[in-house]
């Protein structure tokens, strides 16, 4: 049995679905009201950031996971709103960095993207 991989089209679809799920759950995330400051707009800011990322992904004729991740990162950075949006954009920045030059995403590479995203986000926040 071969290793399952995710190609650029699949990653694009997954990210767009994630944006849709975030949109439907924005109010619940706002109600959590915990990170990084209790101001009640975490879900809203994350959604606005993700909508910018989704727009960037949709306008890209991306084929590789590297290209999709670059579009994700660039769109999120341009549309980052509030603390939670900036942190989310930094997670996507690290995700993109780990996928640089890659055609497909494997399980091992996915772990690397999560690690890189976490590291990027922590570097961007003075006192998490």
C-alpha positions in Angstrom: 0.0 0.0 0.0 1.5 3.3 -1.1 1.8 6.5 0.9 -1.3 8.8 0.6 -0.4 12.3 -0.7 -2.3 15.6 -1.1 -1.8 17.5 -4.3 -2.2 21.2 -4.9 -5.9 20.9 -6.0 -6.8 18.8 -3.0 -5.0 21.3 -0.6 -6.8 24.2 -2.3 -10.1 22.5 -1.8 -9.3 21.6 1.8 -8.3 25.2 2.7 -11.4 26.7 1.0 -13.6 24.2 2.9 -11.8 25.2 6.1 -12.6 28.8 5.4 -16.3 27.9 4.9 -16.4 26.0 8.2 -14.8 28.9 10.0 -17.4 31.2 8.5 -20.2 29.0 9.9 -18.5 28.9 13.4 -17.4 32.5 13.7 -19.9 33.3 16.4 -18.8 30.4 18.5 -15.2 31.4 18.3 -16.1 35.0 19.1 -17.9 33.6 22.2 -14.8 31.9 23.4 -13.3 35.3 23.8 -10.0 34.2 25.2 -7.0 34.8 22.9 -4.9 36.8 22.8 -7.1 39.3 24.6 -10.8 38.9 25.7 -12.4 41.3 23.2 -15.0 39.1 21.5 -13.8 39.4 17.9 -11.3 36.5 17.6 -13.6 34.6 15.2 -14.4 37.7 13.2 -10.7 38.6 12.8 -9.7 35.1 11.9 -12.5 34.9 9.3 -11.6 38.2 7.7 -8.0 37.0 7.5 -9.0 33.6 6.1 -11.4 35.2 3.5 -8.4 37.2 2.2 -6.4 34.0 2.0 -9.2 32.2 0.3 -9.6 35.0 -2.3 -5.8 34.7 -3.0 -6.1 30.9 -3.4 -9.1 31.2 -5.7 -7.3 33.7 -8.0 -4.2 31.5 -8.3 -3.8 28.9 -11.0 -1.8 26.8 -8.5 -0.9 23.2 -9.2 1.6 22.4 -6.5 1.1 22.5 -2.8 4.0 25.0 -2.7 2.1 27.4 -4.9 -1.2 27.0 -3.0 0.7 27.6 0.3 2.3 30.7 -1.1 -1.1 32.1 -2.2 -2.5 31.2 1.3 0.3 32.9 3.1 0.3 36.0 0.9 -3.4 36.4 1.1 -3.5 35.9 4.8 -0.7 38.4 5.4 -2.4 41.1 3.2 -5.8 40.6 4.9 -4.7 40.0 8.5 -7.0 41.6 11.0 -6.5 41.9 14.7 -4.1 39.9 16.8 -5.7 36.5 16.0 -5.6 37.3 12.3 -1.9 38.3 12.4 -1.1 35.1 14.4 -3.0 33.0 11.9 -1.1 34.7 9.0 2.1 33.8 10.7 1.1 30.2 11.1 0.4 30.1 7.3 3.7 31.8 6.7 5.5 28.9 8.4 3.3 26.4 6.7 4.3 27.9 3.3 7.9 28.0 4.2 7.9 24.3 5.0 6.2 23.5 1.6 8.6 25.6 -0.5 9.3 23.7 -3.8 7.1 20.8 -2.9 4.6 19.3 -5.4 2.7 17.1 -3.0 2.1 16.9 0.8 2.9 13.7 2.7 2.2 12.9 6.3 5.8 13.5 7.2 5.8 16.8 5.5 2.5 17.8 7.1 4.2 17.4 10.5 7.0 19.7 9.3 4.4 22.3 8.2 2.7 22.3 11.6 6.1 22.7 13.4 7.2 25.5 11.1 3.8 27.2 11.5 4.0 27.0 15.2 7.6 28.4 15.3 6.7 31.3 13.0 3.7 32.2 15.1 5.7 32.2 18.3 8.5 34.3 16.8 5.9 36.9 15.8 4.4 37.3 19.2 6.5 39.0 21.9 4.9 37.4 24.9 2.5 34.6 23.9 
